[in-house]
């Protein structure tokens, strides 16, 4: 008994297939017999013609389904295009309404912690322009007031399908604002208007995404009184920080004015504004022609505190001191300053660091000329300062100078500490109190009797040292070195020229005059007395110039 397993016929559905010999069709028949032998069907084998009507019906059904699918797809496309056109038209109409301007007022005010509004929008395609935005600061933010003029932005109409209105760039012609922590100058946060409630409102983004804000002319003021800072006419660029609500801030050009400071020209400022804090990454300024200043740190506007580090470089000394000193002290001043404190309490801000003078030279001082003459040391006429530096702490009206070091190699060195009270008073001279160590090299004081043996008695590092106490005002400074030098010089002079020797000479003259008598005696007595008086005046004069040598430079 034979078994037939499968018969498969395939064709191309072209025309009515009645013969297997049709050139575009083929078939394969496999018979499995008990003998497990297989053989092919001859190619001229036929099949029943009753299969043709059934196949034609299936073909017609498939054609109808295909036409229905294509028609449905076309209808969907038309509806979609019409919907998009309608939505774009509706979005454009919405953006031109006061509702959208009110929405922008709320969004900008929330971001800046202000309460303000835009002037009416003027649309040109996808670009929108507003003449001004004016805002009053809220107690929850750093701004006291903010005004922006000439605002222009490009809105992506297609962004209504996303979560936020996308604005690539906002351009501002002029921006002015005031930063303050005085809540009396601000307003309490008002009730926020409720967003639009309608069927279409669910499809409207409730946020704004800004890619960049570019300000052509930015000015601001911060602080009050002596701590007031004013910056004008700078170029400002703000970009949102990735992954946070903060902003990256870049400022270029413009000027900045601080109380008791020269006018600062802004080079570049890089900063980050985040969570009511301004983090200054690097701020560069120029002033007094060649001087430079670099600042970095943090202004915590929420807590009203600052933490800064300031480096001053190449500040010409003749730009700092008064007119009569500008030709007497040369060199460049450098400083490294760290500042900490509260912005609202200037007296609490502490400045500490180090200041030093490079290529320092003291010259054209009468006291140096006198010292050079009396000590026969010409180097005093133009005193080169190989080192001039000090650590300092300034807070309120107190200035402490420590690790003070003034040195002219091979000549003199001064070290110590000074306390200065109210150093920046506009009229009164500051009070000074401190102890200094004064060192001189061997031989400089050889013309001052007793100086090396009775005053400068300690020797180290190639110098002879003594201690000097200074106190009083800068205009009338008192020190204890001059009296000690005077006393040493008098003691040494008396030891070398006994006073009784002068008395003996006088007695001899008086005796000779008595013997001669008359006019001759008076002449001899007068002549000899004049000689002795002249000798005494020479010694006394030598002692009197000692205080002038060690007196402080005025």
C-alpha positions as CSV (number, residue, x, y, z in Angstrom):
1,X,0.0,0.0,0.0
2,X,1.4,3.4,-1.0
3,X,1.0,6.7,1.0
4,X,0.8,10.2,-0.5
5,X,2.2,12.8,2.0
6,X,2.1,16.3,0.5
7,X,1.2,17.9,-2.8
8,X,2.1,21.7,-3.3
9,X,1.3,23.8,-6.3
10,X,2.6,27.3,-6.7
11,X,1.9,29.8,-9.4
12,X,2.2,33.5,-10.3
13,X,-1.6,34.2,-10.4
14,X,-1.2,35.5,-13.9
15,X,-4.2,34.4,-16.1
16,X,-5.9,31.0,-15.7
17,X,-3.5,28.3,-15.1
18,X,-4.8,24.9,-16.6
19,X,-1.6,23.2,-17.6
20,X,1.4,22.6,-15.5
21,X,3.5,23.2,-18.6
22,X,2.6,27.0,-18.2
23,X,5.9,28.6,-18.5
24,X,5.6,30.8,-15.4
25,X,4.5,28.1,-12.9
26,X,6.0,25.0,-11.4
27,X,5.0,22.2,-9.0
28,X,6.6,19.5,-7.0
29,X,4.9,16.3,-5.8
30,X,6.5,13.9,-3.4
31,X,5.2,10.4,-2.9
32,X,6.3,8.3,-0.1
33,X,5.6,4.5,-0.7
34,X,6.1,1.7,1.7
35,X,9.2,0.9,-0.3
36,X,10.5,4.3,0.7
37,X,11.1,5.2,-3.0
38,X,10.5,8.7,-4.4
39,X,9.8,9.7,-8.0
40,X,8.8,13.0,-9.7
41,X,5.5,13.7,-11.4
42,X,5.8,14.2,-15.2
43,X,5.8,17.8,-16.3
44,X,2.8,17.3,-18.5
45,X,0.6,16.3,-15.6
46,X,-2.6,18.4,-15.2
47,X,-4.9,19.5,-12.3
48,X,-8.5,20.0,-11.9
49,X,-10.0,23.2,-13.4
50,X,-12.5,23.5,-10.5
51,X,-9.7,25.2,-8.5
52,X,-9.6,28.4,-10.8
53,X,-12.9,30.2,-9.7
54,X,-12.0,29.8,-6.1
55,X,-8.6,31.4,-6.6
56,X,-10.1,34.3,-8.6
57,X,-12.4,35.1,-5.7
58,X,-9.5,35.3,-3.3
59,X,-7.6,37.6,-5.6
60,X,-10.6,40.0,-5.9
61,X,-11.0,40.1,-2.1
62,X,-7.3,41.0,-1.7
63,X,-7.6,43.8,-4.2
64,X,-10.6,45.3,-2.4
65,X,-8.7,45.1,1.0
66,X,-5.7,46.8,-0.6
67,X,-7.8,49.6,-2.1
68,X,-9.5,50.2,1.3
69,X,-6.2,50.3,3.2
70,X,-4.7,52.8,0.7
71,X,-7.7,55.0,0.9
72,X,-7.8,54.9,4.7
73,X,-4.1,55.9,4.8
74,X,-4.7,58.8,2.4
75,X,-7.6,60.0,4.6
76,X,-5.4,59.8,7.7
77,X,-2.6,61.8,6.0
78,X,-5.1,64.5,4.9
79,X,-6.6,64.7,8.4
80,X,-3.1,64.9,9.9
81,X,-1.9,67.6,7.6
82,X,-5.0,69.6,8.2
83,X,-4.6,69.1,12.0
84,X,-1.1,70.3,11.9
85,X,-2.0,73.3,9.8
86,X,-4.9,74.1,12.2
87,X,-2.7,73.6,15.3
88,X,0.1,75.9,13.9
89,X,-2.5,78.5,13.0
90,X,-4.1,78.3,16.5
91,X,-0.6,78.4,18.2
92,X,0.3,81.5,16.2
93,X,-2.9,83.2,17.2
94,X,-2.4,82.2,20.8
95,X,1.1,83.6,20.9
96,X,-0.2,87.0,19.7
97,X,-2.7,87.2,22.6
98,X,-2.4,88.9,26.0
99,X,-2.7,85.5,27.6
100,X,0.7,84.5,26.2
101,X,2.3,87.8,27.3
102,X,0.8,87.3,30.8
103,X,2.2,83.7,30.8
104,X,5.7,85.1,29.9
105,X,5.4,87.8,32.6
106,X,4.8,85.0,35.2
107,X,7.6,82.7,33.9
108,X,10.2,85.5,33.8
109,X,9.2,86.8,37.2
110,X,9.4,83.4,38.8
111,X,12.9,82.8,37.3
112,X,14.3,86.2,38.4
113,X,12.3,86.4,41.7
114,X,10.8,89.7,40.6
115,X,7.4,91.0,39.7
116,X,7.3,92.7,36.3
117,X,5.7,92.8,32.9
118,X,6.6,93.2,29.2
119,X,5.4,95.9,27.0
120,X,3.0,94.6,24.2
121,X,4.7,92.1,21.9
122,X,5.3,92.9,18.2
123,X,5.6,89.8,16.0
124,X,7.4,89.4,12.7
125,X,7.1,85.8,11.6
126,X,8.6,83.8,14.5
127,X,10.5,86.7,15.9
128,X,8.9,88.7,18.7
129,X,10.0,92.2,20.0
130,X,9.1,94.1,23.2
131,X,10.2,97.6,24.0
132,X,10.8,97.1,27.7
133,X,10.5,94.7,30.6
134,X,10.3,96.4,34.0
135,X,10.3,94.6,37.3
136,X,10.4,95.2,41.1
137,X,12.5,92.9,43.2
138,X,10.8,90.4,45.6
139,X,12.0,89.8,49.2
140,X,12.8,86.2,48.1
141,X,15.4,87.3,45.5
142,X,18.6,89.4,45.2
143,X,17.2,92.1,42.9
144,X,15.8,95.4,44.0
145,X,14.8,96.5,40.6
146,X,15.4,95.5,37.0
147,X,14.9,97.2,33.6
148,X,15.5,95.7,30.2
149,X,15.1,97.7,27.0
150,X,14.9,96.5,23.4
151,X,14.2,92.7,23.8
152,X,14.0,90.4,20.8
153,X,13.6,86.6,20.7
154,X,12.9,83.9,18.2
155,X,10.2,81.4,19.2
156,X,10.0,77.8,17.8
157,X,6.3,77.4,16.9
158,X,6.9,73.6,16.7
159,X,7.9,73.4,20.3
160,X,4.2,73.5,21.4
161,X,4.4,69.7,21.0
162,X,7.1,69.5,23.7
163,X,7.1,70.4,27.4
164,X,8.4,74.0,27.0
165,X,8.4,76.8,24.5
166,X,11.9,76.8,23.0
167,X,13.6,80.2,22.5
168,X,17.1,79.8,21.1
169,X,18.3,83.3,22.0
170,X,17.0,86.5,23.7
171,X,18.8,89.7,22.6
172,X,18.7,92.8,24.9
173,X,19.9,96.2,23.9
174,X,20.3,97.6,27.4
175,X,19.9,96.1,30.9
176,X,20.1,97.8,34.2
177,X,19.5,96.3,37.6
178,X,20.2,96.9,41.3
179,X,21.2,94.1,43.7
180,X,20.3,94.7,47.4
181,X,19.6,92.8,50.6
182,X,17.4,95.6,52.0
183,X,13.9,94.1,52.1
184,X,12.4,97.5,52.7
185,X,13.2,98.3,49.1
186,X,11.4,95.1,47.8
187,X,7.9,93.8,47.7
188,X,6.3,90.7,49.1
189,X,5.5,87.9,46.5
190,X,2.0,88.6,45.2
191,X,-0.5,85.8,44.3
192,X,0.5,84.0,41.1
193,X,-2.3,84.2,38.4
194,X,-3.8,80.8,37.6
195,X,-2.7,79.3,34.2
196,X,-5.2,79.1,31.3
197,X,-7.9,76.4,31.8
198,X,-9.5,75.1,28.6
199,X,-9.6,72.0,26.5
200,X,-6.7,73.3,24.4
201,X,-4.6,74.3,27.5
202,X,-3.5,70.8,28.1
203,X,-1.6,70.9,24.8
204,X,0.1,74.2,25.6
205,X,3.6,74.1,27.2
206,X,3.7,75.6,30.7
207,X,7.5,76.3,30.7
208,X,10.0,78.3,28.7
209,X,13.4,77.0,27.6
210,X,15.9,79.7,26.7
211,X,19.2,78.8,25.1
212,X,21.0,82.1,25.5
213,X,20.6,85.7,26.6
214,X,22.9,88.3,25.0
215,X,23.0,91.8,26.4
216,X,24.7,94.5,24.4
217,X,25.0,97.1,27.3
218,X,24.6,96.0,30.9
219,X,24.9,98.1,34.0
220,X,24.3,97.3,37.7
221,X,24.8,98.6,41.2
222,X,25.2,96.7,44.4
223,X,25.7,97.5,48.1
224,X,25.3,100.8,49.9
225,X,27.5,103.5,51.3
226,X,31.2,102.8,51.4
227,X,30.6,99.2,50.0
228,X,28.7,100.3,46.9
229,X,29.8,98.8,43.6
230,X,28.7,100.2,40.2
231,X,29.4,98.5,36.9
232,X,28.6,100.2,33.6
233,X,28.5,99.4,29.8
234,X,29.6,95.8,29.8
235,X,28.6,93.0,27.4
236,X,26.8,90.3,29.1
237,X,26.1,86.7,28.0
238,X,24.0,84.2,30.1
239,X,23.5,80.5,29.2
240,X,21.6,77.9,31.3
241,X,23.7,75.4,33.1
242,X,23.2,71.8,32.0
243,X,21.2,69.7,34.6
244,X,20.4,72.6,36.9
245,X,18.4,75.9,37.2
246,X,21.6,78.0,37.3
247,X,23.1,80.2,34.6
248,X,26.6,80.6,33.3
249,X,27.6,84.3,33.2
250,X,30.2,85.9,30.9
251,X,30.9,89.7,31.1
252,X,33.3,91.6,28.9
253,X,34.4,95.2,28.7
254,X,32.8,98.1,30.6
255,X,34.0,99.7,33.8
256,X,33.5,99.2,37.6
257,X,33.7,101.7,40.4
258,X,34.3,100.9,44.1
259,X,34.6,103.4,46.9
260,X,38.2,104.5,47.5
261,X,39.3,102.6,44.5
262,X,40.5,103.9,41.1
263,X,38.3,103.2,38.1
264,X,38.5,99.5,37.1
265,X,38.3,98.4,33.4
266,X,36.8,95.0,33.1
267,X,38.7,92.5,31.0
268,X,36.6,89.3,31.3
269,X,34.4,87.9,34.1
270,X,33.4,84.2,34.2
271,X,30.9,83.3,36.8
272,X,28.0,81.0,37.7
273,X,24.6,82.1,39.1
274,X,22.9,79.3,41.1
275,X,20.7,79.1,44.2
276,X,21.1,82.8,45.1
277,X,24.8,82.6,44.9
278,X,27.2,84.1,42.4
279,X,30.3,82.0,42.0
280,X,33.1,84.0,40.4
281,X,35.4,81.6,38.6
282,X,37.7,84.3,37.3
283,X,37.4,88.1,37.0
284,X,40.1,90.2,35.4
285,X,40.4,94.0,35.8
286,X,42.9,96.6,34.7
287,X,43.6,100.0,36.5
288,X,46.2,102.7,36.7
289,X,47.5,101.8,33.2
290,X,49.6,98.7,33.8
291,X,48.1,97.3,37.1
292,X,46.1,94.1,36.9
293,X,43.7,92.5,39.4
294,X,42.3,88.9,39.4
295,X,39.3,88.0,41.6
296,X,37.6,84.7,42.4
297,X,35.3,83.5,45.1
298,X,31.6,83.6,46.0
299,X,28.9,86.1,46.8
300,X,26.1,84.4,48.7
301,X,23.2,86.8,47.9
302,X,20.8,84.8,50.0
303,X,22.8,85.0,53.2
304,X,24.4,88.3,52.2
305,X,28.0,87.1,52.6
306,X,31.2,87.1,50.5
307,X,34.3,85.0,50.3
308,X,36.9,86.3,47.8
309,X,40.5,86.0,46.9
310,X,42.1,89.0,45.1
311,X,45.5,89.2,43.4
312,X,47.0,92.6,42.6
313,X,49.9,92.7,40.2
314,X,52.2,95.5,38.8
315,X,50.6,98.4,40.6
316,X,53.1,101.3,40.3
317,X,53.9,102.8,43.7
318,X,53.8,106.4,42.4
319,X,50.1,105.8,41.6
320,X,49.3,105.0,45.3
321,X,51.0,107.7,47.4
322,X,50.5,111.4,47.7
323,X,52.0,113.9,45.3
324,X,55.1,114.7,47.5
325,X,56.0,111.0,47.6
326,X,55.5,110.0,44.0
327,X,59.1,110.9,43.0
328,X,60.6,109.5,46.2
329,X,59.3,105.9,46.2
330,X,59.6,103.8,43.1
331,X,58.7,100.2,42.4
332,X,55.6,98.0,41.8
333,X,53.2,96.8,44.5
334,X,51.8,93.3,44.6
335,X,49.3,91.8,46.9
336,X,47.4,88.6,47.7
337,X,44.2,89.3,49.6
338,X,41.5,87.0,51.1
339,X,38.2,88.6,52.1
340,X,35.4,87.2,54.2
341,X,32.3,88.8,55.9
342,X,28.8,90.0,55.5
343,X,27.8,92.4,52.8
344,X,25.4,94.2,55.0
345,X,28.0,94.9,57.7
346,X,31.2,96.4,56.2
347,X,32.9,96.4,59.5
348,X,32.6,92.6,59.7
349,X,34.5,92.0,56.5
350,X,38.0,90.9,57.2
351,X,40.8,91.3,54.6
352,X,44.0,89.4,55.2
353,X,47.0,88.5,53.1
354,X,50.4,89.7,52.0
355,X,51.7,92.8,50.3
356,X,55.2,93.4,48.8
357,X,57.1,95.9,46.8
358,X,59.3,94.8,43.8
359,X,62.2,96.9,42.5
360,X,61.7,99.4,45.4
361,X,63.8,102.5,45.6
362,X,63.8,105.4,48.1
363,X,65.4,108.6,47.0
364,X,65.3,112.4,47.1
365,X,64.7,112.4,50.8
366,X,66.4,115.1,52.9
367,X,66.9,112.7,55.8
368,X,68.7,110.2,53.5
369,X,70.9,112.9,52.2
370,X,71.9,113.9,55.8
371,X,72.5,110.2,56.7
372,X,74.7,109.8,53.6
373,X,76.7,112.9,54.6
374,X,77.1,112.1,58.2
375,X,78.0,108.4,57.7
376,X,80.0,108.9,54.5
377,X,77.8,106.3,52.8
378,X,76.5,107.4,49.5
379,X,74.2,104.4,49.1
380,X,71.8,106.2,51.5
381,X,71.0,108.9,48.9
382,X,69.4,106.3,46.7
383,X,68.3,103.5,49.0
384,X,67.5,100.3,47.0
385,X,65.0,98.1,48.8
386,X,65.9,94.5,48.0
387,X,62.9,93.4,50.1
388,X,59.8,95.3,51.3
389,X,56.9,93.1,52.4
390,X,54.4,92.5,55.2
391,X,51.5,90.3,56.2
392,X,48.4,92.2,57.1
393,X,44.9,91.8,58.7
394,X,42.4,94.6,58.0
395,X,39.0,94.6,59.7
396,X,37.0,97.7,60.4
397,X,39.3,100.4,61.7
398,X,42.1,98.1,62.7
399,X,45.2,97.3,60.5
400,X,47.8,94.8,61.8
401,X,51.1,94.5,60.0
402,X,53.1,91.5,60.9
403,X,56.3,89.8,59.5
404,X,57.3,93.3,58.3
405,X,60.6,93.2,56.4
406,X,62.5,96.1,54.8
407,X,66.0,95.3,53.6
408,X,68.7,96.9,51.6
409,X,71.4,94.3,51.2
410,X,74.7,95.3,52.7
411,X,73.3,98.3,54.5
412,X,70.2,98.1,56.7
413,X,67.3,95.8,57.6
414,X,64.1,96.4,59.6
415,X,61.6,93.7,60.8
416,X,58.8,93.6,63.3
417,X,55.1,94.3,63.8
418,X,52.9,97.5,63.7
419,X,49.3,98.1,64.8
420,X,47.6,100.9,62.9
421,X,44.2,102.4,64.1
422,X,41.8,103.9,61.6
423,X,44.4,103.9,58.7
424,X,42.0,105.2,56.1
425,X,40.4,108.1,57.9
426,X,39.8,111.0,55.5
427,X,41.3,113.7,57.7
428,X,42.8,112.4,60.9
429,X,46.3,110.9,61.0
430,X,46.3,107.2,61.9
431,X,47.6,106.0,65.3
432,X,50.6,103.7,65.1
433,X,52.1,101.4,67.8
434,X,54.6,98.7,67.4
435,X,58.0,97.2,68.0
436,X,60.7,97.0,65.3
437,X,64.1,95.3,65.0
438,X,66.6,97.5,63.3
439,X,69.8,96.0,61.9
440,X,72.8,97.7,60.3
441,X,76.1,96.3,58.8
442,X,79.4,96.9,60.5
443,X,81.0,100.3,59.8
444,X,77.8,102.2,58.9
445,X,77.6,103.7,62.4
446,X,81.3,104.3,63.0
447,X,80.7,108.1,62.8
448,X,78.1,107.9,65.7
449,X,80.1,107.5,68.9
450,X,79.0,104.5,71.0
451,X,76.3,103.3,68.5
452,X,77.9,100.0,67.8
453,X,79.0,99.3,71.4
454,X,76.1,100.6,73.5
455,X,73.0,100.4,71.2
456,X,73.4,97.9,68.4
457,X,74.7,95.2,70.6
458,X,73.2,92.0,69.1
459,X,74.8,90.5,66.0
460,X,73.3,88.0,63.6
461,X,73.0,87.4,59.8
462,X,75.8,89.9,59.2
463,X,73.9,92.8,60.9
464,X,74.1,94.6,64.2
465,X,70.7,94.7,65.8
466,X,68.7,96.8,68.3
467,X,65.1,97.2,69.2
468,X,63.0,100.3,68.5
469,X,59.6,101.1,69.9
470,X,57.4,103.4,67.8
471,X,54.1,105.1,68.7
472,X,52.0,108.1,68.0
473,X,50.4,109.5,64.9
474,X,51.9,109.2,61.5
475,X,52.4,113.0,61.4
476,X,54.1,113.0,64.8
477,X,55.6,109.6,65.3
478,X,57.7,109.0,68.4
479,X,60.5,106.4,68.8
480,X,62.9,105.5,71.5
481,X,66.0,104.8,69.4
482,X,67.1,108.5,69.0
483,X,67.3,109.1,72.8
484,X,69.4,106.0,73.2
485,X,71.8,106.9,70.4
486,X,72.1,110.4,71.9
487,X,72.8,109.1,75.3
488,X,75.4,106.6,74.0
489,X,77.1,109.3,71.9
490,X,77.3,111.7,74.9
491,X,78.6,109.0,77.2
492,X,81.2,107.9,74.8
493,X,82.3,111.5,74.0
494,X,82.7,112.3,77.7
495,X,84.7,109.1,78.2
496,X,87.1,110.1,75.4
497,X,87.2,113.9,76.2
498,X,87.0,114.4,80.0
499,X,85.1,117.5,81.0
500,X,87.8,118.5,83.5
501,X,90.2,118.9,80.6
502,X,88.1,121.8,79.4
503,X,87.9,123.3,82.9
504,X,91.7,123.1,83.3
505,X,92.2,124.9,80.0
506,X,89.8,127.6,81.1
507,X,91.7,128.0,84.4
508,X,95.0,128.3,82.6
509,X,93.6,131.0,80.3
510,X,92.2,132.9,83.3
511,X,95.6,132.7,85.0
512,X,97.4,133.9,82.0
513,X,95.0,136.8,81.6
514,X,95.4,137.8,85.2
515,X,99.2,137.8,84.8
516,X,99.0,139.9,81.7
517,X,96.3,142.2,83.1
518,X,94.6,145.1,81.3
519,X,93.6,144.9,77.7
520,X,96.0,142.1,76.9
521,X,94.3,139.9,79.4
522,X,90.8,140.6,78.1
523,X,91.9,139.8,74.6
524,X,93.5,136.5,75.5
525,X,90.6,135.5,77.7
526,X,88.1,136.3,74.9
527,X,90.1,134.5,72.2
528,X,90.8,131.3,74.2
529,X,87.2,131.2,75.4
530,X,85.9,131.4,71.9
531,X,88.2,128.5,70.8
532,X,86.9,126.3,73.7
533,X,83.3,127.3,73.0
534,X,83.7,126.4,69.4
535,X,85.0,122.9,70.4
536,X,82.1,122.4,72.6
537,X,79.7,123.4,69.9
538,X,81.3,120.9,67.5
539,X,80.8,118.1,69.9
540,X,77.3,119.3,70.7
541,X,76.5,119.6,67.0
542,X,77.6,116.1,66.4
543,X,75.2,114.9,69.1
544,X,72.3,117.0,67.8
545,X,72.3,115.4,64.4
546,X,71.8,111.9,65.8
547,X,68.0,112.3,66.2
548,X,67.7,113.6,62.7
549,X,69.3,110.4,61.3
550,X,67.0,108.0,63.0
551,X,63.8,110.1,62.8
552,X,61.1,108.5,60.7
553,X,60.6,109.5,57.1
554,X,57.8,112.0,56.7
